[in-house]
Amino acid sequence: MELHNEQILRMENLKHKQWHIFWITTLVVAFAILLRLWILLPLYTDLTMRNRTQALIQATAKREGWLLSGLRIERIEGDSIRLLYRSYIRGEDPQSCHNLHTSTGKLTPCDDS
């Protein structure tokens, strides 16, 4: 009987720890999502910016011969959008960083890459 009670206590302790792990994991995931939403906030709050960004990215991808699926918006900084482009080739896919200027549509390489 004593062994059974000890097992029950261990299981209750484990259940308690599992809830802690669950909530910590939930908070970490929520923080990561909120951080990404904060970076892209101008796209969610400004319809004009969202439409302009969409048109610029589509035109740039067409001009450069890029697949849209290889583009990722890294962040939006004032008058430019930082894009990461991963070209799909055999082996390791090379990734390049570019700044797309919203006023001119000019594409320049990132300074810090």
C-alpha positions in Angstrom: 0.0 0.0 0.0 2.9 2.4 0.8 4.4 1.7 -2.6 1.1 2.5 -4.3 0.8 5.9 -2.4 4.4 6.8 -3.4 3.7 6.1 -7.1 0.6 8.3 -6.9 2.6 11.1 -5.3 5.2 10.8 -8.1 2.5 10.9 -10.8 0.9 14.0 -9.3 4.3 15.7 -9.1 4.9 14.8 -12.7 1.5 16.2 -13.8 2.3 19.4 -11.9 5.6 19.7 -13.7 4.0 19.0 -17.1 1.7 21.9 -16.6 4.7 24.2 -15.9 6.4 23.0 -19.0 3.2 23.5 -21.1 2.8 27.1 -19.9 6.4 28.0 -20.4 6.4 26.6 -23.9 3.1 28.4 -24.6 4.7 31.7 -23.4 7.8 31.2 -25.5 5.8 30.5 -28.7 3.5 33.5 -28.0 6.5 35.7 -27.5 8.1 34.6 -30.8 4.8 35.2 -32.6 4.3 38.7 -31.0 7.9 39.6 -31.9 7.4 38.7 -35.6 4.0 40.6 -35.6 5.7 43.7 -34.1 8.4 43.7 -36.8 5.7 43.5 -39.5 3.2 45.9 -37.8 3.2 48.5 -40.6 1.9 45.9 -43.0 -1.0 45.0 -40.7 -2.0 48.6 -39.8 -1.5 50.5 -43.1 -3.5 49.3 -46.1 -1.5 51.6 -48.5 1.8 50.3 -47.2 0.6 46.7 -47.5 -0.6 47.2 -51.1 2.6 49.2 -52.1 4.8 46.5 -50.5 2.9 43.7 -52.3 3.2 45.4 -55.7 6.9 46.2 -55.1 7.8 42.7 -54.1 6.0 41.2 -57.0 7.5 43.5 -59.5 11.0 43.0 -58.0 10.6 39.2 -58.1 9.5 39.3 -61.7 12.4 41.7 -62.7 15.0 39.6 -60.9 13.7 36.3 -62.0 13.0 35.2 -58.4 10.3 32.9 -57.1 8.0 34.6 -54.6 8.2 31.5 -52.4 11.9 32.2 -51.9 11.3 35.7 -50.5 10.9 36.5 -46.9 10.3 40.0 -45.4 12.9 40.3 -42.6 11.8 43.8 -41.4 10.4 47.1 -42.5 12.6 50.2 -41.8 11.1 53.6 -42.6 11.5 53.8 -46.4 12.9 50.3 -47.1 12.0 46.7 -46.7 14.7 44.2 -45.9 14.2 41.0 -47.9 15.9 37.7 -47.6 16.0 35.6 -50.8 16.8 32.0 -50.9 17.3 30.6 -54.4 16.4 27.0 -54.9 19.2 25.0 -56.3 20.6 21.5 -55.8 22.5 21.2 -52.6 22.6 24.0 -50.0 20.4 26.9 -51.0 22.3 30.2 -51.0 20.6 33.1 -49.2 21.0 36.8 -50.0 19.9 39.9 -48.2 18.5 42.9 -50.0 17.0 46.3 -49.2 14.0 47.3 -51.3 13.4 51.0 -51.2 9.7 51.8 -51.1 10.0 55.2 -52.8 12.1 54.2 -55.8 11.7 50.4 -56.0 15.5 50.2 -56.1 17.1 47.0 -54.8 20.4 47.2 -53.0 22.4 44.6 -51.1 22.3 44.7 -47.3 25.3 46.4 -45.7 25.6 44.0 -42.8 25.4 40.7 -44.6 
